[in-house]
Amino acid sequence: MAASPMTYDYIIAGAGAAGLSLVCHLLGHQNLQSKRILLLDRDLKQTNDRTWCFWETGQSPFESCLKSQWAKLHFHSPAFSALLDISPYRYKMLDSLSFYQHCFELIKRFPNVEFRQDELLALEPSGLVRGKQAVYQAAYVFNSVLFQIPKLPQKHYLVQHFKGVFIKTAAPAFNPEEPTLMDFRVAQHQDCRFMYVLPINAYEALVEYTGFSEAALAPEAYDQELQAYLRDFLGITQYEITHEEFGIIPMTDAPFSKGSGRVVNIGTAGGATKASTGYTFSFIQRQCAAIAKNQAQGKKPLAGSKAALHKFAFYDSVFLRVLLEKKQEPWRVFHDMFSKLPASLILKFLNEETHLLEDLRIMNAVEKNIFLPAVFRQALAR
Ligand SMILES: Cc1cc2nc3c(=O)[nH]c(=O)nc-3n(C[C@H](O)[C@H](O)[C@H](O)COP(=O)(O)OP(=O)(O)OC[C@H]3O[C@@H](n4cnc5c(N)ncnc54)[C@H](O)[C@@H]3O)c2cc1C
């Protein structure tokens, strides 16, 4: 006879950004602190496997894990360069290992929260989770592991692909107060490519080469571009690479499944990645905070969550359409916004915090001959 499944109130399938954020948000509510929670991942989460950046006006629940934060950002296009004040926002950088350690420290204080290393094989709407080692059951399963990006006609599919290197120089090479959000002065190769520089101190920085396109590049292309940028734009030829990261993030307006039955998708699996930018971390925080609040109030996890077709989803679709149609060089979209508008307004818009009048200011800044037909075609395609 098969062993009966281990039962829990919540199973959190995947202990990455979303899974661990959700545990922290759930445990932030007193009436959820005695829930039996199982966290499952195939990995022990003991390495620094990515760096998360995001911006916000207040304090993050993970403030103590931040590696750095900044009040100003450089923007460069072939025709405009400026150091932009982003107040009231701060641009923040979090290394994943500090985040994992912080979350596991919190979890240790709750004997009713258990972590198990297991490879997940299947999730069933009944709340049954099949792992390689065992079978588990919960009232709700929060899944950031098993999902597929829906392939639908009329939807746009791009990826944000990037390679970042943490470098260390012998002589001071960076102003730690002045990161670069986007530098479009690099060769565009009929594409959308930029550099991103986040200095941690005068000697160390994360320098990342990023593209928005239909496919990633050959691995050596990132290295060549990074070397050329360090040499030609930053004047750095002698450096040590202390850490590297590579990522591919989906940029699509295809709707991700919210889950079914007792399974609720979270994180990238739950559609938290913003289609037009790839930024996910702050949207994960909103998603997890809302789920935890709903549960604390005795509501279903996704009660009151916005309908899929909200205005920002439409703007994202239009932007992806413009990128794919290539009727304008993509850097010009960012150039038009950053050269005409306060950076804080652009960040507010990209964080989906603007109201309609502010959205209209953004729309007024971009090239209308390009965007208006794209808006029209996008509206017809829905
Ligand atoms: C290198 C990189 C850098 C990024 N930088 C940023 C950034 O600066 N800002 C931002 O907003 N977003 C960024 N993102 C996008 C996004 O924030 C991250 O991908 C984020 O980690 C997504 O969180 P998640 O919980 O959905 O997925 P993950 O954090 O990837 O968590 C999924 C978890 O599932 C586990 N898992 C997978 N398959 C199985 C299985 N079969 N069985 C058991 N466990 C499994 C994995 O080990 C992992 O722990 C970045 C992404 C990458 C890849």
The ligand as an SDF file (V2000), in Angstrom:
LIG
                    3D

 53 58  0  0  0  0  0  0  0  0999 V2000
   20.3080   36.1040  -13.3240 C   0  0  0  0  0  0  0  0  0  0  0  0
   18.9700   36.8020  -13.1040 C   0  0  0  0  0  0  0  0  0  0  0  0
   18.9560   38.1140  -12.6450 C   0  0  0  0  0  0  0  0  0  0  0  0
   17.7220   38.7500  -12.4400 C   0  0  0  0  0  0  0  0  0  0  0  0
   17.7270   40.0550  -12.0210 N   0  0  0  0  0  0  0  0  0  0  0  0
   16.5550   40.6660  -11.7690 C   0  0  0  0  0  0  0  0  0  0  0  0
   16.5340   41.9910  -11.2680 C   0  0  0  0  0  0  0  0  0  0  0  0
   17.5720   42.6490  -11.1170 O   0  0  0  0  0  0  0  0  0  0  0  0
   15.3340   42.5500  -10.9510 N   0  0  0  0  0  0  0  0  0  0  0  0
   14.1750   41.8790  -11.1170 C   0  0  0  0  0  0  0  0  0  0  0  0
   13.1230   42.4260  -10.7790 O   0  0  0  0  0  0  0  0  0  0  0  0
   14.1590   40.6440  -11.6420 N   0  0  0  0  0  0  0  0  0  0  0  0
   15.3270   40.0200  -11.9760 C   0  0  0  0  0  0  0  0  0  0  0  0
   15.3060   38.7380  -12.4590 N   0  0  0  0  0  0  0  0  0  0  0  0
   14.0020   38.1290  -12.7850 C   0  0  0  0  0  0  0  0  0  0  0  0
   13.3250   37.5050  -11.5620 C   0  0  0  0  0  0  0  0  0  0  0  0
   13.2570   38.4050  -10.4970 O   0  0  0  0  0  0  0  0  0  0  0  0
   14.0170   36.2570  -11.0760 C   0  0  0  0  0  0  0  0  0  0  0  0
   14.0640   35.2920  -12.0920 O   0  0  0  0  0  0  0  0  0  0  0  0
   13.3600   35.6610   -9.8350 C   0  0  0  0  0  0  0  0  0  0  0  0
   14.2710   34.7760   -9.2550 O   0  0  0  0  0  0  0  0  0  0  0  0
   12.0340   34.9660  -10.1530 C   0  0  0  0  0  0  0  0  0  0  0  0
   11.5480   34.4160   -8.9610 O   0  0  0  0  0  0  0  0  0  0  0  0
   10.7720   33.0220   -8.9270 P   0  0  0  0  0  0  0  0  0  0  0  0
   10.5660   32.6870   -7.5210 O   0  0  0  0  0  0  0  0  0  0  0  0
    9.6280   33.0810   -9.8540 O   0  0  0  0  0  0  0  0  0  0  0  0
   11.7990   31.9810   -9.5730 O   0  0  0  0  0  0  0  0  0  0  0  0
   13.1550   31.4630   -8.9430 P   0  0  0  0  0  0  0  0  0  0  0  0
   13.7510   32.4930   -8.0630 O   0  0  0  0  0  0  0  0  0  0  0  0
   13.9500   30.9590  -10.1040 O   0  0  0  0  0  0  0  0  0  0  0  0
   12.6950   30.2460   -8.0210 O   0  0  0  0  0  0  0  0  0  0  0  0
   12.2730   29.0140   -8.5420 C   0  0  0  0  0  0  0  0  0  0  0  0
   12.8160   27.9220   -7.6180 C   0  0  0  0  0  0  0  0  0  0  0  0
   12.3430   26.6740   -8.0870 O   0  0  0  0  0  0  0  0  0  0  0  0
   13.3690   25.7120   -7.9250 C   0  0  0  0  0  0  0  0  0  0  0  0
   13.0790   24.6310   -8.8720 N   0  0  0  0  0  0  0  0  0  0  0  0
   13.0150   24.6920  -10.2250 C   0  0  0  0  0  0  0  0  0  0  0  0
   12.6270   23.5200  -10.7250 N   0  0  0  0  0  0  0  0  0  0  0  0
   12.4260   22.6870   -9.6770 C   0  0  0  0  0  0  0  0  0  0  0  0
   11.9870   21.3430   -9.5450 C   0  0  0  0  0  0  0  0  0  0  0  0
   11.6510   20.5980  -10.6090 N   0  0  0  0  0  0  0  0  0  0  0  0
   11.8980   20.8240   -8.3130 N   0  0  0  0  0  0  0  0  0  0  0  0
   12.2070   21.5450   -7.2120 C   0  0  0  0  0  0  0  0  0  0  0  0
   12.6150   22.8290   -7.2750 N   0  0  0  0  0  0  0  0  0  0  0  0
   12.7220   23.3880   -8.4880 C   0  0  0  0  0  0  0  0  0  0  0  0
   14.6540   26.4590   -8.2130 C   0  0  0  0  0  0  0  0  0  0  0  0
   15.7580   25.8270   -7.5730 O   0  0  0  0  0  0  0  0  0  0  0  0
   14.3360   27.8300   -7.6070 C   0  0  0  0  0  0  0  0  0  0  0  0
   14.7880   27.9300   -6.2710 O   0  0  0  0  0  0  0  0  0  0  0  0
   16.5070   38.0790  -12.6960 C   0  0  0  0  0  0  0  0  0  0  0  0
   16.5590   36.7670  -13.1890 C   0  0  0  0  0  0  0  0  0  0  0  0
   17.7730   36.1400  -13.3980 C   0  0  0  0  0  0  0  0  0  0  0  0
   17.7570   34.7380  -13.9580 C   0  0  0  0  0  0  0  0  0  0  0  0
  1  2  1  0
  2  3  1  0
  2 52  2  0
  3  4  2  0
  4  5  1  0
  4 50  1  0
  5  6  2  0
  6  7  1  0
  6 13  1  0
  7  8  2  0
  7  9  1  0
  9 10  1  0
 10 11  2  0
 10 12  1  0
 12 13  2  0
 13 14  1  0
 14 15  1  0
 14 50  1  0
 15 16  1  0
 16 17  1  0
 16 18  1  0
 18 19  1  0
 18 20  1  0
 20 21  1  0
 20 22  1  0
 22 23  1  0
 23 24  1  0
 24 25  2  0
 24 26  1  0
 24 27  1  0
 27 28  1  0
 28 29  2  0
 28 30  1  0
 28 31  1  0
 31 32  1  0
 32 33  1  0
 33 34  1  0
 33 48  1  0
 34 35  1  0
 35 36  1  0
 35 46  1  0
 36 37  1  0
 36 45  1  0
 37 38  2  0
 38 39  1  0
 39 40  1  0
 39 45  2  0
 40 41  1  0
 40 42  2  0
 42 43  1  0
 43 44  2  0
 44 45  1  0
 46 47  1  0
 46 48  1  0
 48 49  1  0
 50 51  2  0
 51 52  1  0
 52 53  1  0
M  END
$$$$
